[in-house]
Amino acid sequence: MSGWEIGWGLEFLVFMNNLGGRALDIALEPLHWIGGEIGYTIILPILFWSVNDRLGRRLYLLVMFSALLNGVLKNWWARPRPYLVDPTRIVPAHSESSYGIPSGHAQGGTVLGLFFARESHKKWVKGVIYAAIILMGISRMIFGVHFLQDVLAGWVLGGLVFGLFVFTEEPIVRWFRSNPVWSLFTLSLLPGILALGTEALVPALYPATKSLLATGGALSGILIGMALERLNGSYRSDGDTWKRIVRAPVGMVLIFGIQIGLSTIFYSIVDVDRPSFSLSVLYTLRYLAVGFCGYWLIPEIFIRLHLAGPRQGS
């Protein structure tokens, strides 16, 4: 281990972990959930379903690509969490199964924040967003779940991913529209394969790879939905205000019901306490189904229930 994880790095983390005590942990608790799986499971679909389908479509790709890259790097570097280095002095506010560097919350918060800051034209909104990005990273050290190096790497990678998105978004959209649909369905499988391949190549097993497999599977499901949009037209989030409001709770009941139902089925097939490649495949398929349902199936249900208008274009 380097000085970032022992010596001065560890002492700095101990100081941050004891800063403010339990009261500060509680105050920062929303950042943990917003920047984690539950936050993405709620925020991204509702934005797509009910607020602005164009923004939601773009964020789906940006955020999920960033999370997939984060998962690959976490498992490739396989660095420990602070409370595993010094469990006697560091008391984590949350227990995380994944590895440390880079911080997923710091990276994801940076990507999400920079996206909305670029979309906003108000200086005070940009200021609030930048402050939230910084606070998201700092909170991970206060919670005792990340070293300073993890947070810095998350901020830097988040900035790089967003910069790449800005310069490549239009060429990717043109490529997506010009390629045959069959190639898009083939491409959609790559994130899930990449996640499983990474697990096979590095010294990591479920549950350390849970976030990686979940992200790879979900992104594959979303891309399958996008390929279907080429054939059937794009979902639109506009409509009567009451319909847009109703979509959120209806969609959330469906998406969490799908998650719970698939967990019950898959975990009855394999032993969760005995990690295996079969378990990893089923876990990836579970999130592929969740991503597909969130992007395609649930919006299709909205259309059939007349909570949304028909698909448009192709």
N, C-alpha and C positions, 0 to 999 in steps of 0.2 A: 504493500500500500504506500501511497505517496503522502506528502505532508498535507495534501488536501483532505485526506481521510483519517490521518493520525497527526499528532502534534498540534500545530496551530489551527489546522482545519477542524479537528475534533473539538478543541477548546472553544473555538468560535461557535460551533454548533451547539455545544453545551450551554453557552451563554444565551444563544437565541432561543433554545428550547425552554429555558427558565425565565424568559422575558415575559412579564405580565401574568404568568401563572394560568390557572384554569379559566379565569374570566376572559382573558384575551383569546384563548382557544375557542371559547364559545362564540365570541364576537366575530371571529374569522371563519367559523364553521360553514357558513353558506358558500364560501369560496371553494371549499373542499368538494361539495356536492355539485356546484356549477361546473367546475373544471374536470369532473370525473365522468364515468360512464352514464350515471343517472342524468346528469345535466345534459349530456349530448343526446341521450335517448328522448329527452323531453324537449329541449330547445330546438334542435334541428328539425324534427318532424313538424312541430307546431308552426315554426316559421314557414316551412314549405307548404303545409296544409292550409293555413289560415291567414298568413300575413302577406307574404310576397313569394310566389313560387319561383321567380327568377333568382332572387337573392338566396332562397333556400336551396335551389339546385346548385348554385355556385359554391355555397358554403358546404354542402354535403361533400363535394369533391375535395375542396381545399382542406377542410378539417379532418376528413377521414384519411386522406393521403398523408397529412402531417402526423396523425396518430399511428398510421402503419409504419412510417419511417421511424417514429419514436420507439415503437415496439421492436423493430428489427435491431436498432442500435442498442437498446437496453439489453437485449439478450446476447448481442454480439460482444459487448464490453463486459457484461455480467459483473457490475460493481455493486458492492453491498450497500444496504441502507444503514444510516447512522446508528440506529438502535441495535443492529446486529454487531456493529463494531464495539460499542460500549453500552451494553444493556443495563449496567448498574447506574449510569449517570444520565442516560437519555431515555425519557419516558415518552413514547410516541402517542399522539392523539388518535392515530389510526394505524391499523396494521395493514401493510401492503404486501401482496404476494410477489409482485414484480421486482426487478432489479432497480438500481438507483439512477445512474446517469444515462440519458438526460431526463430531467424532470418533465413528465408529461403534462402536468398542470401549467408549468411555466411556458413550455413550448406551445401547448394548445391555447392558453390564454393570450399569448403574444399573437398568434395567427388570427384568432377570433377578434382580438382587440384592434389589430392593425386593419383588418378588413372593414370593421364598422367605422374606425377613425377615417379611413379613406372615403367611405360612403357619405360621411357627415361633412357639412360645410360650416358648422358652428365651432368656434374655437373652444368654448367652455366644454362642449361635449367631447372634443378631442382630448382636452386636459383631463377630464374625468376618466376617460378610457385609458390613457397612458398611466395614470395613477393606479388604476385597477390592475393593469398588467404588472406593474412593479409590486403591488401588494400581493398579488397572486403568488409570485415567486417567493417573496419574503415569508408568506404564511407557511410555505412548505418547510422552511427551516424552523419556524416557531413550533410547528407541529412535530418536529423531530423526525421527519420522514425523508429529508433530502439534505445532502451537504451543499455548501456554497457552489462547488464545481458543478453539481447536478443542475442547480438553478441557472447559473451562468450559461451552461451549455444549452439549456432549454430556451432561454431568451435568444441566444445567437441563432440556434437552429430555426426557431420560430420566425425570426426576421428573414433568414435566408429562404425558407419555404415560401413565405409571403412574397418576397421579391421575385422568386421564380414563378409564382402564380401570376403576378402582374405582367410579366414579360411573355408568358407562354399561354395565357388564357385564350386569346383570340386565335392563335394558330391551332390550338387543341380543338377548339369549337369547329373551326373550318375542317380539320381532319376528321372529326367525328361525323360531320354532316356529309362528307364526301365518300366515306368508306362504306362498303356493303355491310348490311346488317349482320350477316353471319360472322364477319370478322369482329364485330362489336361483342357478340355473344362469346366468342372465343377469348377476347381480351378480358371480359368480365371475370373469368375464372382465375386470372393471374394473381390478384391480391391474396386470395385464399391459398393458392399454391405457394406463393412467396412466404406466407406466414408459416405454413406447415414445413416448407423447405428449410426455413431459418431454424425452426425447432429441431429439425433432424440434423443440422450441421453444427449447432453450437451445444455446449454442455448445459442444456436447460430442458426441463420437463414441466408439464402441467403440475401445479398451478402457477409456476413462475412465468409461464407463457400465456396465461389466460387473456391478458389485455391484447397481446399480439394476435392471437387466434381470433378473438372477438372482432378486432378491427379489420383483419384481413377478410374474414367471412362476411361482415356487414358491408364492406366496400364492394365485394363481389356481388352481393345481393342488390345493392343500389345500382351498380353498373348493368346488371341484367334488366332492371326496371327501366333504365335509360335507353337500353337497346330496344325494349318493347315500345317505348315512346316513339321511336323512329317509325315503327309499323302502325301504331294506333293513334298517334297524336299526343300532345303534351297536356298534362294536368294543369288547370288554372285555379289559383287560390281566390280569385275575385268572387263576388256574389253578395247577397244580402248579409248585413252585419250579423244578424242572429244566426245565420247558417255558419258563418265563419267562426263564431264563438262556440257553437255546438260541436263543430268538428273536433276541437281540442280534447274535451273529455271523452267523447266517443272513441276517437283514435287512440288515446292513451289506454283506455280499458282494453281495446283490442290488442295493442302492441304488447302490453304487459301480460295479457292473457296468453298470447302466443309464446312469449318467453317462458312463462311458468309451465305451460302445457308441454312445450318441447323439452324443458328440463326434466319434467317428470318422466317423459317417454325415454329420452336418451339415457338418463341416469339409472333407469331400470334395466338397461341393456348392458351397461358396463359398470365396473366397480370404481367409483370416484376416488376411493382411498388407495387405489393401486394404479398410478399413472401409466398410461400406455398410449401408443400411437393411435389406437382405435378410439380412445377417449378424446384425444386431440382432434381427430377427424370429425367426430360427432359434435364436439363443442364448436368447431368452425362451421359446420353445417347448420347448427342451431342459429348462429348469428347471421349466416347467409340468409336464412329464412326471415329473420327479424328485419334485416336491411331491405330485403325484397318486399316484405309486407308493408314496411313503413313508407317506402318510396312508391310502390306500384299498387299492391293489393288493397290497402286501406283507402287510398284516394279513389280507387275503382269502386269500393263500397260506398264512399261518399256520393259518387256520381249516380250509382244505382238507387240510393236513398233520396236522390234529388237534393242533397246538401251541397252539391257542387255542380257546375255546368259541365257539359260534354267536353271531351278532349278536343283540342284544336291543333291544326297543322299536322306536321309529321316530322 
